[in-house]
């Protein structure tokens, strides 16, 4: 990786940006927030906006030629950017954050087109830094991580999430959850997709599936899973990119089983 003046950031830069944003989020956690609605149940706070600006400025100062795509500045029909593009969720788990529920993180990734090169997920509550580089493995607080060895669905602990627009969407994941519950050991719903994917990468979870995802939701976590020896695809088993609309990520050993089980709800 090259430093200042190069096209690729150092680990120190990526992790530093995440830490700066995460520590600012932690400082405000539990305080009275300015909250507005982006949709019926989709929240945004003043903290989201401050963190968004902090990360954008850090990247623009260091890499002025790069595109930055964040949750607070992306159009639904925008084309996939070319060249170097940062995919940023300044506060993944905003609803949790607003309610004082302790599950949120900062997620920052660098891609070239739709190929993710570097990614970091930072959980400031637990002081956990998940970091990965394409071809160089994945780490948690500097130690190499790998996916779990679970090889059957009935022994698997999975996670999932639901779209904000679930009341108006025909495919809102409720039917998929109902179909699979009897075939797995358990399921969790943290409200932070980036953290869920990081947990698959380090073996705390065996897999995750979700519909209606956004580029900043999966970019860093998806890279972590691949670099930790797992497998990630779309919900029909096709090639994953962060610009896809759904995701299925596992330790690799249960991937085909999970695809088959969930496929019943995608016909």
Secondary structure, DSSP 8 states (H G I E B T S, - for coil): ---TTSSS--HHHHHHHHHHHHHHHHHHTTS---EEESSSS-EEEHHHHHHHHHHHHHHHHH-TTSEEEETTS--TT-----SEEEEEEEEETHHHHHHT-S--EEEEEEEETTEEEEEEEEETTTTEEEEEETTTEEEETTEE--------GGG-EEEE---TTTTT-S--SHHHHHHHGGGSSEEE--S-HHHHHHHHHTTS-SEEEEES--HHHHHHHHHHHHHTT-EEE-TTS-B--TTSSEEEEE-SSSHHHHHHHHHTT--
